[in-house]
Amino acid sequence: MVKYIWILTLFTFFGLSAQEEVVQSVYFDTNIYLIDADQAKVVIDFIKKTDSTTIESIEIFGYCDDVGKEDYNKKLSTNRANGVRDLFIENGIKNKIIITIEGKGRILIDDDIVENLPEVRSKNRRVDVVINFKPQPKEDLHIPGFYNSIQKTHVVGDRIYLENILFERGSSKLTNKSKLELDKVARMLLKYKNLKFEIQGHVCCTPPNQREAIDKDTKKRKLSTNRAESVYKYLIYKKISKDRMTFKGYGNTQPLGKNTELDRRVELVITKI
């Protein structure tokens, strides 16, 4: 019998209606893409129990481990994603809300990973179902030491949330709109030359037991780090000295306990004034 592992994570800061998305993952044995009846019932029941009026869209992403040829794994990951899509449609899920069905192929593993290699690979053989919910009104942060712009005076530890620095889902590439916002940030940093800071990348809504998300461009689980580095490199391009800044990805380890949109963020943390 094919072995499947189903893990469901609900991010419940303020109940289901306040979430931005939910990720459900199904893990497959090697070379398998068919879903048996018992496991199909689990995912269909979950979808049907979700208030359909709150769902904006569904995305389905298939993955494989790094064993085997790239072309084969690309096809296998696509078959896994398509199989989940077909299951949804057969059970009355409207095709129009399934906006993405994509096989992403192999997830590469860092060369320095030696321990628990079979476990790492098993977590890479999966399909992620991402349920995106309709936008909720933005919340005011009201967190001491948390700002949405650079101030004239700061203290060490102050955090500047770059709310308009946006990325496409799963990507670390800056959009044109984000670059325009960073141009404004750079002008303020050039004005207040005493500020030194760490650029921090954060993500939300990752599959269970994963603190970090996958960068779709590199296929490595370093999305928050790569986003922070993208901001770092752009600020260097805008003449901000390397000596004033560092960057680091924190994955999903620092949620704010508010809307999950705020957990998918890049921020500057003041380290010296």
GITA-V597735 format. One record per backbone hydrogen bond with DSSP energy under -1.0 kcal/mol. NH is the residue of the N-H (numbers start at 1). CO is the residue of the C=O. E is the energy in kcal/mol with one decimal. If there is no record, write none. Layout:
# GITA-V597735
nh->NH co->CO e->E
nh->NH co->CO e->E
This chain:
# GITA-V597735
nh->5 co->27 e->-1.2
nh->7 co->25 e->-1.7
nh->9 co->23 e->-1.1
nh->12 co->10 e->-1.1
nh->18 co->15 e->-1.3
nh->19 co->16 e->-1.5
nh->22 co->131 e->-1.8
nh->24 co->129 e->-2.5
nh->25 co->7 e->-1.6
nh->26 co->127 e->-2.2
nh->27 co->5 e->-2.1
nh->28 co->125 e->-2.8
nh->32 co->29 e->-1.7
nh->40 co->36 e->-2.2
nh->41 co->37 e->-1.9
nh->42 co->38 e->-1.3
nh->43 co->39 e->-1.6
nh->44 co->40 e->-2.2
nh->45 co->41 e->-2.6
nh->46 co->42 e->-1.9
nh->47 co->43 e->-2.2
nh->48 co->44 e->-2.5
nh->49 co->45 e->-1.6
nh->50 co->47 e->-1.0
nh->54 co->51 e->-1.9
nh->56 co->132 e->-3.0
nh->57 co->132 e->-1.7
nh->58 co->97 e->-3.2
nh->59 co->130 e->-2.6
nh->60 co->100 e->-2.5
nh->61 co->128 e->-2.5
nh->62 co->102 e->-2.7
nh->63 co->126 e->-2.8
nh->64 co->105 e->-2.2
nh->73 co->69 e->-2.2
nh->74 co->70 e->-2.3
nh->75 co->71 e->-2.0
nh->76 co->72 e->-2.6
nh->77 co->73 e->-2.6
nh->78 co->74 e->-1.8
nh->79 co->75 e->-2.5
nh->80 co->76 e->-2.1
nh->81 co->77 e->-2.0
nh->82 co->78 e->-3.0
nh->83 co->79 e->-2.3
nh->84 co->80 e->-1.6
nh->85 co->81 e->-2.2
nh->86 co->82 e->-2.9
nh->87 co->83 e->-1.8
nh->88 co->84 e->-2.0
nh->89 co->85 e->-2.3
nh->90 co->86 e->-2.4
nh->92 co->89 e->-1.7
nh->93 co->88 e->-2.5
nh->97 co->94 e->-1.2
nh->98 co->95 e->-1.3
nh->99 co->58 e->-1.5
nh->99 co->97 e->-1.2
nh->100 co->58 e->-1.1
nh->102 co->60 e->-2.6
nh->104 co->62 e->-2.9
nh->107 co->64 e->-1.5
nh->113 co->110 e->-1.8
nh->120 co->116 e->-2.5
nh->121 co->117 e->-2.4
nh->122 co->118 e->-2.2
nh->123 co->119 e->-1.7
nh->126 co->124 e->-1.2
nh->127 co->26 e->-2.0
nh->128 co->61 e->-2.8
nh->129 co->24 e->-3.3
nh->130 co->59 e->-3.2
nh->131 co->22 e->-2.9
nh->132 co->57 e->-2.9
nh->133 co->20 e->-3.0
nh->134 co->54 e->-2.5
nh->146 co->143 e->-1.9
nh->147 co->159 e->-3.4
nh->157 co->270 e->-2.6
nh->158 co->155 e->-2.1
nh->159 co->145 e->-3.2
nh->160 co->268 e->-3.2
nh->161 co->147 e->-3.7
nh->162 co->266 e->-2.2
nh->163 co->161 e->-1.7
nh->165 co->162 e->-1.7
nh->166 co->164 e->-1.1
nh->171 co->168 e->-2.5
nh->175 co->166 e->-1.0
nh->179 co->175 e->-2.0
nh->180 co->176 e->-1.8
nh->181 co->177 e->-1.8
nh->182 co->178 e->-2.5
nh->183 co->179 e->-1.7
nh->184 co->180 e->-1.2
nh->185 co->181 e->-2.0
nh->186 co->182 e->-2.9
nh->187 co->183 e->-1.8
nh->188 co->184 e->-1.8
nh->189 co->185 e->-2.3
nh->190 co->186 e->-2.2
nh->191 co->187 e->-1.3
nh->192 co->188 e->-2.4
nh->195 co->192 e->-1.4
nh->196 co->272 e->-2.7
nh->197 co->244 e->-2.7
nh->198 co->269 e->-2.5
nh->199 co->246 e->-3.1
nh->200 co->267 e->-3.2
nh->201 co->248 e->-2.2
nh->202 co->265 e->-2.3
nh->203 co->251 e->-2.6
nh->210 co->207 e->-1.4
nh->215 co->220 e->-2.8
nh->216 co->170 e->-3.4
nh->219 co->215 e->-3.1
nh->222 co->220 e->-2.2
nh->223 co->213 e->-2.3
nh->226 co->222 e->-2.8
nh->227 co->223 e->-2.4
nh->228 co->224 e->-2.0
nh->229 co->225 e->-2.4
nh->230 co->226 e->-2.0
nh->231 co->227 e->-1.8
nh->232 co->228 e->-2.3
nh->233 co->229 e->-2.9
nh->234 co->230 e->-1.9
nh->235 co->231 e->-2.5
nh->236 co->232 e->-1.9
nh->237 co->233 e->-2.1
nh->238 co->234 e->-1.4
nh->239 co->236 e->-1.9
nh->240 co->235 e->-2.6
nh->244 co->241 e->-1.4
nh->245 co->242 e->-1.3
nh->246 co->197 e->-1.4
nh->248 co->199 e->-2.5
nh->250 co->201 e->-3.0
nh->252 co->211 e->-2.4
nh->253 co->250 e->-2.0
nh->262 co->259 e->-1.8
nh->263 co->260 e->-1.1
nh->265 co->263 e->-1.1
nh->267 co->200 e->-2.2
nh->268 co->160 e->-2.4
nh->269 co->198 e->-2.7
nh->270 co->158 e->-2.7
nh->271 co->196 e->-2.6
nh->272 co->196 e->-1.4
